[in-house]
Amino acid sequence: MDRSFLFLLGSSRTGGNTELLARAAADQLPAGVEQRWLDLAALRLPDFRDERHDTDTPPAGDSDETLLYEATTAATDIVIASPLYWYSVSAPTKRYLDYWSKWLRTPDPGFRAKMAGRTLWGVTAMAHAEEELADPLVLTLHHTAAYMGMRFGGVLLGNATRPGQILTDEPALLRAKTFFTPTPPLAHFPRTP
């Protein structure tokens, strides 16, 4: 199967540091690898409602949920490009991932099986030099991949606060050059003794 990348931009700022870092990594993909970019903050996606046990579910209304579902299931590689907001993913990113809970049941109970073996990646810019502050974000994505039987490609971290500052983070830009090249192992939950 040919690789197809879905880049999901989770920032509240267009053209922000996280997007610039994601684009730097995407520029290294071989020619012919499909790339699709969606801005989660610009899409119409209402807050997720857990309706598993509701008998009177209101109509879904006007949203881009179908577009996101189809783009997600069509991709071999899903890249969450979210700045570090309060030590985790942004609100638009979290809303998108919350919809995975729905998609596990509707519109297709086979969603989890479809996602198994695909790869989940992360890209984030953060204002702190201490990379361990991004651990909650990394664990969110790792555990999501593990639960879905996906591969976890890791998270490309960069340090920036002002617009465009990521372009001066030479170590992050160097990591971006090879970020998408390794084939990551399947994610797994740590086992307790």
N, C-alpha and C positions, 0 to 999 in steps of 0.2 A: 504494500500500500504506500503510495506517495505521501510524503509528509505535508500537512496542512496546518498552519499556525493560526490560532485565534488569539489576538492581543486585545485584552479587555482593560481599558484605561479607567482607573478608579479615582482619579484625582478630581478635586473641585476646581482645578485650574487647567485650562487648555494650554498645551505646550509646556507643562511644568517639568521639573527636573526628573521625575520618575519616567515620564513619557520620553524625554530626551535620552535617558539611559536605555530604555527599552528599544528605542529606534536605533541606537548605536549597536546594540546586540543583534537586532534584526537585520541590520545592514551586512552582517557577516554570514547570513544564511546563503546557501548556494542559489544561484539564479534558477528560477523555475519552481522554487518552493513557494507554495501559495501562502500569502499573508492576508489576513482580514483584520481590520482594526475597528473596534467599536468603543465609543465613549459611554460608559455606564451612566455618568451624570447627565448626559444629554438624552438618554432613552427614557421612554415612558414606562416605568415599572413601579407600581404602587408598593407600599410596604407589604411584606409577606404576611398572610393570614393563615394560620394553621386551621384548616377546615376538614381535617380527617374525620372528625366526629360530629360535624355540623349536619343537621338535616335540612336546614333552610339556608343554603348558601346563595348569597347574592350573585348576580351575574358579574363576570370578570371585568367588564368595562373595556375601555380603550387602552391598550398597553402594547408594549413591544415584547411581551413574554414569548410569543411564538417565534419571533425573529431570534431572540437569544437562545431559545431551546434548539432551534434548527442549526444555528451557528455553532453551538456547543457540541452537538452530536455529530456535526460534519467534520470537526477538527481532530487531528491526531495529537496535536500539541496545544494546550491551553495555557496562556501566559497571563497571569494576574499582575497587572502593573498598578500597584497601589502604593501611594506614599505611606509612611509610618505615621498613623494618626492615633494618638493615645496608646502607643505600644502595640497596635494591631492594624488590621486592614481598615480602609475607609468605609464610611457608611454605604456608599453605592456598591462597593465590593461585597460587603457583608450581606446586603439585600440580595444581590445576585446569587451568592452562595446559599442563602436561605431558600431560594427557589429550587435548589437541588432537592431539598426535602420534599417539595411538592412533586417534582418530576420523578421521584422514586416511586410514586403511586399513579400520578396522572401527568401528562397525557399517555405515558407509556410505562407500564410497570417494568419494562426491560431496560430502563435508563441505566441502572447500575451495571448491568452486563455490557451495555454498549460502551460505557466509559472504561471498563476494565482493560488494562494494558496500554491505555493512552498515557500521555505524560502531562503532568501539571507542573508549571514553573512559576516563579515569582520574581518580580523586579520591584525594588523600592528605593526611594531616596529618603534619607533621614537627616535630622538636624544634629544628631549626636555622633561623636566619633566612636563611642562604645557600641560595637556591633551587637553585643549581647542584649541590648535594649530592644532589639528587633526579634528576640526569641519568641514572644507570643505570636507575632505575625508568621514567623517561620513554622511554628508548631501548628497554627491554624491550617496552613496550606499542607504541611506534611500529613497531619491526621486526616484531612479531607481526602488526600490521595490514597492513604492507607485504607480508609473505610470503603472507598470506591474500587479498590483493587487496581489503582493506577500507579504508574511510575512517578517518582518525585524527582524533578530535575534540580531542585535546590532554589535558592533565592539569590539573585544578584543584588548586592547592597552597594549603595553609593552615599556619599555625604555631601549635602547641600542644603542651604536655606534660602538664599536669594534666587530669583529667577535666572536660569542659565548657569548657575554656579557649578552644576554637576560637570560641565565641560572642562573644569579645572581639576577634577578629581581623577588624576592620572591612573591610580591603581584600579579604580572602578572601570574606567574606560579600557584598561588593559584586560581586565577579567571579562568585559563585554565581548571582546574579540573571539573568545573561545567558549563562551557560556553555553551556547546551544549545541556544541559539538559532541560532548560525551553522551553515551546511551546510559541513562541512570537506571539503577536497579528498581524493582518494584518496591513501593513503600510498604512498611509493615509497622505494626504496633509493637513497642518493646514488650518482651515477655518477662513476667516476674517469676522468680524462682519458686 
